[in-house]
Amino acid sequence: MKEKLRTWIGYALPPVIWLMVVLSFSSGSFSADTSGRFIERLLRCCWPSLLARLTPAELELLNVVVRKLAHVTEYALLAVLVLRAHAGLNGQRRPVGWVLALSIAAAVAVADETRQSFTSARTAAATDVLLDCGGAALGAVAFRCWERIHARGKYRRP
């Protein structure tokens, strides 16, 4: 019984925790202003010569790019964790895992953007839902590639 519980926790808990992290990102604490200040501080610390050359418009563009890449990355990881949980708990790698992972990611993306629409420091965008779903699909493909490589026993270089 303890082993089953440990297995269930080891597979089911990571996607649940990550889902909560993703939803926490839609709070006002993670607004564009906040991430912009963080990026500026990071550049000031690590790459001051670049910061000195960037115009305010370029800094804003960098902030937008980082934020959009964050959308893709966080939902790719969510899909990977859901697929891992499905495979680990069911012992199978069927298309239903993909449907489950992409459906959960899409539902969370819609909920996330809906929540942002009620936060004064944030704006909701349908394009972000598409980015999130694209990130989830990318994560699912990456997970499948990883499975195929490891199913062979070792990675073979071309």
C-alpha positions as CSV (number, residue, x, y, z in Angstrom):
1,M,0.0,0.0,0.0
2,K,2.8,2.4,0.9
3,E,4.5,1.7,-2.4
4,K,1.4,2.5,-4.4
5,L,0.9,5.7,-2.5
6,R,4.5,6.7,-3.0
7,T,4.2,5.9,-6.7
8,W,0.9,7.9,-7.0
9,I,2.4,10.9,-5.2
10,G,5.6,10.7,-7.3
11,Y,3.7,10.9,-10.5
12,A,0.5,12.8,-9.7
13,L,1.9,15.5,-7.4
14,P,4.4,17.2,-9.8
15,P,1.8,18.2,-12.4
16,V,-0.6,19.4,-9.6
17,I,2.1,21.5,-8.0
18,W,3.2,22.9,-11.4
19,L,-0.4,23.7,-12.3
20,M,-0.6,25.8,-9.1
21,V,2.6,27.6,-10.0
22,V,1.3,28.3,-13.5
23,L,-1.9,29.8,-12.1
24,S,0.0,31.9,-9.6
25,F,1.8,33.5,-12.6
26,S,-1.5,35.2,-13.6
27,S,-1.5,37.3,-10.4
28,G,-0.5,41.0,-10.4
29,S,2.9,40.1,-9.0
30,F,3.9,38.8,-12.4
31,S,2.9,41.9,-14.4
32,A,4.8,43.2,-17.4
33,D,6.1,46.0,-15.2
34,T,7.5,43.6,-12.7
35,S,9.1,41.3,-15.3
36,G,10.5,44.4,-17.1
37,R,12.2,45.6,-13.9
38,F,13.5,42.1,-13.2
39,I,15.0,41.9,-16.7
40,E,16.6,45.3,-16.3
41,R,18.1,44.4,-13.0
42,L,19.4,41.1,-14.4
43,L,21.0,42.9,-17.3
44,R,22.5,45.6,-15.0
45,C,24.1,42.9,-13.0
46,C,25.2,40.4,-15.6
47,W,25.5,42.4,-18.9
48,P,25.7,46.1,-18.2
49,S,27.2,46.9,-21.6
50,L,24.1,45.5,-23.4
51,L,21.8,47.4,-21.1
52,A,23.6,50.6,-21.9
53,R,23.0,50.1,-25.6
54,L,19.3,49.1,-25.4
55,T,16.7,51.8,-26.0
56,P,13.5,51.8,-23.9
57,A,11.6,50.3,-26.9
58,E,14.1,47.5,-27.2
59,L,13.9,46.8,-23.5
60,E,10.2,46.6,-23.8
61,L,10.5,44.2,-26.8
62,L,12.9,42.0,-24.8
63,N,10.4,41.9,-22.0
64,V,7.6,40.9,-24.4
65,V,9.8,38.1,-26.0
66,V,10.8,36.8,-22.5
67,R,7.2,36.8,-21.4
68,K,5.9,35.0,-24.5
69,L,8.7,32.4,-24.2
70,A,7.7,31.9,-20.6
71,H,4.2,31.1,-21.8
72,V,5.5,28.4,-24.1
73,T,7.9,27.0,-21.6
74,E,5.5,26.8,-18.6
75,Y,2.8,24.9,-20.6
76,A,5.4,22.6,-22.3
77,L,6.5,21.6,-18.8
78,L,2.8,21.1,-17.8
79,A,2.2,18.8,-20.7
80,V,5.4,16.8,-20.0
81,L,4.4,16.4,-16.4
82,V,0.8,15.3,-17.2
83,L,2.1,12.8,-19.8
84,R,4.7,11.5,-17.4
85,A,2.0,11.0,-14.7
86,H,-0.4,9.3,-17.2
87,A,2.3,6.9,-18.4
88,G,3.6,6.2,-14.9
89,L,0.3,5.6,-13.3
90,N,-1.3,3.7,-16.1
91,G,1.7,2.0,-17.4
92,Q,0.8,2.9,-21.0
93,R,1.6,5.5,-23.5
94,R,-1.6,5.8,-25.5
95,P,-3.0,8.8,-27.4
96,V,-5.4,9.4,-24.5
97,G,-2.4,10.8,-22.6
98,W,-1.9,13.4,-25.3
99,V,-5.6,14.3,-25.3
100,L,-5.5,14.5,-21.5
101,A,-2.3,16.7,-21.5
102,L,-3.5,19.0,-24.2
103,S,-7.0,19.3,-22.8
104,I,-5.7,20.2,-19.3
105,A,-3.2,22.7,-20.8
106,A,-6.0,24.3,-22.8
107,A,-8.4,24.5,-19.9
108,V,-5.7,25.9,-17.6
109,A,-4.7,28.5,-20.3
110,V,-8.3,29.7,-20.6
111,A,-8.7,29.8,-16.8
112,D,-5.4,31.7,-16.6
113,E,-6.3,34.3,-19.1
114,T,-9.8,34.7,-17.6
115,R,-8.2,35.3,-14.2
116,Q,-5.9,37.9,-15.7
117,S,-8.9,39.8,-17.1
118,F,-10.0,40.4,-13.6
119,T,-6.5,41.6,-12.4
120,S,-5.9,45.3,-12.9
121,A,-2.2,44.9,-13.5
122,R,-2.6,42.2,-16.1
123,T,-4.3,41.9,-19.5
124,A,-5.9,38.8,-21.0
125,A,-5.2,37.8,-24.6
126,A,-6.5,35.0,-26.8
127,T,-3.1,34.8,-28.5
128,D,-1.6,33.9,-25.1
129,V,-4.0,30.9,-25.0
130,L,-2.7,29.9,-28.4
131,L,0.9,30.2,-27.3
132,D,0.1,28.2,-24.2
133,C,-1.5,25.4,-26.3
134,G,1.4,25.5,-28.7
135,G,3.8,25.2,-25.8
136,A,1.8,22.2,-24.5
137,A,2.0,20.6,-27.9
138,L,5.7,21.2,-28.1
139,G,6.2,19.7,-24.7
140,A,4.1,16.6,-25.7
141,V,6.3,16.1,-28.8
142,A,9.5,16.5,-26.8
143,F,8.2,14.0,-24.3
144,R,7.4,11.5,-27.1
145,C,10.9,12.0,-28.6
146,W,12.5,11.4,-25.2
147,E,10.4,8.2,-24.8
148,R,11.5,6.9,-28.2
149,I,15.2,7.7,-27.5
150,H,15.1,5.9,-24.2
151,A,13.0,3.0,-25.5
152,R,15.9,2.1,-27.7
153,G,18.1,1.7,-24.7
154,K,20.6,4.3,-25.8
155,Y,20.9,7.3,-28.1
156,R,22.5,6.6,-31.4
157,R,24.1,9.4,-33.3
158,P,23.4,9.6,-37.0
